[in-house]
Amino acid sequence: IGRPCSISQLSPVLLNEALRHLKNKLTSISEKELLRKCQEGDRRAQQTLYNKLGPVMLMVCRRYLFNKQQADATLNKGFLKVFRKLHTFRNQGSFEGWVRKIMVRECLDENKAKRVAELPIEEQESLFLQQVPEVEKAHNVRQIMLVIEALPHGYREVFNLYEIEGYDHGEIAKQMEITESASRSQLARAKQLLRKKLKDIEGLE
């Protein structure tokens, strides 16, 4: 019977494969097992979950918040809440969707806290129409996202909740503490401003 080889005798290829296997061990376990480890306070499991969902949830935050620093901070606050509330997830429906709802709520709360210092809506609309986006082609997806991000806060929130998250006006009214008619009105105004802005951009090309 041959003697087992030491780590120093392993070929570089085998050693790298072994190290990769150890490093990625958590990523190969089931979502249910990963969530269980996160609830138990396993830091590696929590980091794995953050790495897995973080980029997607950062995109969610960027749609609601004006700058990356604010989005990063809200993302981290959101994940802290996710880890605190993991025990309430009942494995019914998508876990990613459950996390997404928490992130959206955090973004709305963040905007609500800063809304006192906002300009009047007429001035916000005027500034929005005066801005020239950084990218050149109006039909570029990134261009359209930049234009949506520049909408006045309330309009952007309603537009994102309705058109992207799939909330109805009743749900939006509850989330934003406004009336359903106000939700419909802000959505209509957001679409009107977007159409005008994109048309203006096309005229600049």
ZIBEL-V364243 format. One record per run of one state. SS is the DSSP state (H for helix, E for strand, - for the rest). FROM is the first residue (numbers start at 1). LEN is the number of residues. If there is no record, write none. Layout:
SS/FROM/LEN ; SS/FROM/LEN
This chain:
-/1/6 ; H/7/3 ; -/10/2 ; H/12/12 ; -/24/2 ; H/26/3 ; -/29/2 ; H/31/9 ; -/40/3 ; H/43/22 ; -/65/3 ; H/68/21 ; -/89/6 ; H/95/23 ; -/118/3 ; H/121/10 ; -/131/10 ; H/141/9 ; -/150/3 ; H/153/12 ; -/165/4 ; H/169/8 ; -/177/3 ; H/180/25 ; -/205/1
